[in-house]
Structures are given as C-alpha cells and as structure tokens.
Amino acid sequence: MEFKLKFIILMLGILLTGLTAGLCFTWANAVTPGIGRLENISFLKAFQAMNRAIINGGFMLVFFGPVILLFLNTYLFRNSSISFWLFLAAAILFFVGIGLVTIFGNVPLNELLDTSNLESLSKIELQQLRNKFEEPWNRLHTIRTLASFSAFVLLIIGMLYTK
C-alpha cells in the first residue's frame, strides 16, 4: 500500500510539474510574443483579460499543486539517496522559481495592470504602463519557465532511480 501511495504522489507531482512547464513554455513562446506585437492599448487589454481568465481552480491546482506534492514526494523518498536529492532539488527549484517568483514578482505586476483603467490613460501613460509591466513580467516568466522545466527533468531522472 505504501508503494502505491508513493507512486501516485510521484506521478501526480510529475504530471502537474510537466503541465506547469508546458503552460510556461507555451506562454513564453507563443502568447507573449504574439500579443507583444500589438499596440499598447490592445496589448494591455489582452494581458488584463488573460490574467483575469487564468485565475481558476484548474490553473491553481496545476500551478501550485506541485509546491506541496514535490516536498511530500521528497519526504516519501527520503531513504532513496539519489532520488531524494533530485526530488529535493526539484521541490526547491519549483517552490522558488514558480511559487516565490509568481507571488512576489508576477502577481504584483498583474495587480498593477488589473487596477489600471486603461481607457482613461493617455497614449503616453499607456506606453509608460507597458514599459513598467512587459519587460519585467517577461523576465520573471522566463525564470518560471526555466525553473518548471528543470524541476520536471529532475523529477523524471529521480523517478529512474526510485526503488
């Protein structure tokens, strides 16, 4: 029974981490470059709409579920030396690179954009808002993309060493 629980938690952690990595990769390689081509008001409105739409139960589970699962996974495999260290590295990388970067980096930028009444801003103010938002948000998102992908790879390698 214990093996099945460990296996289920490991598979769920890998699955959710992989989904997060895929989401981050797609966002970085298709969404932001695509809307980055829009003029300021359209870019800001599109980002505002996407930020509002993405906050839902499914997203929260996929994006933040691994924070708990990966540390639990590390605990469950504490007696498996190589897997333990790989799982611990994945958990820390995900926690810092996804959890903390999102909460302390991307979310404040999202809130700045969300509270802006775009229709009331001048063209200069729209450009200033975009400048304040776009480059820092994309830089932080690159960190999230690399962290989630790296955590995913570490989990797969660690899985190969499990008993």
C-alpha positions in Angstrom: 0.0 0.0 0.0 2.8 2.4 0.9 4.4 1.8 -2.5 1.2 2.7 -4.3 0.8 5.9 -2.4 4.4 6.9 -3.1 3.9 6.1 -6.8 0.6 8.1 -7.0 2.2 11.1 -5.3 5.3 10.9 -7.5 3.2 10.6 -10.7 0.9 13.5 -9.7 3.9 15.6 -8.9 5.5 14.8 -12.3 2.2 15.4 -14.2 1.4 18.7 -12.6 5.0 19.9 -12.9 5.0 18.9 -16.6 1.7 20.7 -17.1 3.2 23.8 -15.5 6.3 23.6 -17.6 4.2 23.2 -20.7 2.0 26.2 -19.8 5.0 28.3 -19.1 6.7 27.2 -22.3 3.7 27.9 -24.4 3.0 31.3 -22.8 6.7 32.3 -23.3 6.9 31.0 -26.9 3.5 31.9 -28.3 1.3 34.1 -26.1 3.7 36.9 -25.0 5.5 37.1 -28.4 2.1 37.2 -30.1 0.5 39.9 -28.0 3.8 41.7 -27.9 3.2 42.7 -31.5 0.0 44.6 -30.5 -0.2 48.3 -30.0 -0.2 49.4 -26.3 -3.9 49.6 -25.5 -4.6 46.2 -27.2 -1.6 44.6 -25.5 -2.6 45.8 -22.1 -6.2 44.9 -22.6 -5.3 41.4 -23.8 -2.9 40.8 -20.9 -5.5 42.1 -18.5 -8.1 39.7 -19.9 -5.8 36.7 -19.8 -4.7 37.5 -16.2 -8.3 37.6 -15.1 -9.3 34.4 -17.0 -6.4 32.3 -15.9 -7.2 32.5 -12.2 -9.4 29.5 -11.8 -9.4 26.2 -9.9 -7.7 24.2 -12.6 -4.9 26.7 -13.0 -4.3 27.0 -9.3 -4.2 23.2 -8.9 -1.7 22.7 -11.8 0.4 25.8 -11.0 0.6 25.5 -7.2 -0.2 21.8 -6.5 3.5 20.7 -7.2 4.7 23.0 -4.3 3.0 20.6 -1.9 3.4 17.4 -3.8 7.1 17.8 -4.5 8.0 18.3 -0.9 5.8 15.4 0.1 7.4 13.3 -2.6 10.8 14.3 -1.2 9.8 13.1 2.3 8.4 9.8 1.0 11.6 9.0 -0.9 13.9 10.2 2.0 15.5 6.7 2.1 16.4 6.7 -1.6 19.6 8.7 -1.7 19.9 9.8 -5.3 16.1 10.2 -5.8 15.8 12.1 -2.5 18.4 14.7 -3.6 17.0 15.0 -7.1 13.4 15.4 -5.7 14.6 17.9 -3.1 16.3 20.0 -5.8 13.1 19.8 -7.9 10.9 20.9 -5.0 13.1 23.8 -4.0 13.5 24.9 -7.6 9.8 24.8 -8.2 9.0 26.5 -4.9 11.4 29.4 -5.5 11.2 29.6 -9.3 7.4 29.2 -9.6 5.9 29.9 -6.2 8.0 32.8 -4.9 8.7 34.4 -8.3 5.0 34.3 -9.1 3.8 35.6 -5.7 6.4 38.3 -5.3 7.1 39.2 -9.0 4.4 38.4 -11.5 1.4 38.9 -9.2 2.3 42.5 -8.2 2.7 43.3 -11.9 -0.6 41.6 -12.7 -2.3 43.6 -9.9 -0.8 46.9 -11.2 -2.2 46.1 -14.7 -5.6 44.9 -13.3 -6.2 48.0 -11.3 -5.4 50.3 -14.2 -8.3 51.9 -16.0 -6.8 51.6 -19.5 -9.5 53.6 -21.3 -8.7 56.7 -19.1 -5.0 56.7 -19.8 -3.3 58.8 -22.4 -1.1 57.3 -25.1 2.0 58.4 -23.1 0.6 56.8 -19.9 -0.2 53.6 -21.8 3.3 53.4 -23.1 4.7 54.1 -19.5 2.4 51.3 -18.1 3.5 48.9 -20.8 7.2 49.7 -20.2 6.7 49.2 -16.4 4.9 45.9 -17.0 6.0 44.0 -20.1 9.8 43.6 -19.8 9.9 42.8 -16.1 6.9 40.4 -16.4 8.6 38.5 -19.3 11.9 38.4 -17.5 10.2 36.9 -14.4 8.3 34.5 -16.6 11.5 33.3 -18.2 12.7 32.3 -14.7 9.4 30.4 -14.1 9.7 28.6 -17.5 13.3 27.5 -16.8 12.5 26.5 -13.2 9.5 24.4 -14.1 11.2 22.7 -17.0 14.3 22.0 -14.8 12.2 20.7 -12.0 10.3 18.4 -14.4 13.6 17.0 -15.7 14.9 16.4 -12.2 11.7 14.5 -11.3 12.0 12.3 -14.3 15.6 11.5 -13.6 14.8 10.9 -9.9 12.0 8.6 -10.9 14.5 6.4 -12.8 16.4 5.9 -9.5 13.4 5.0 -7.3 13.0 1.6 -5.9 
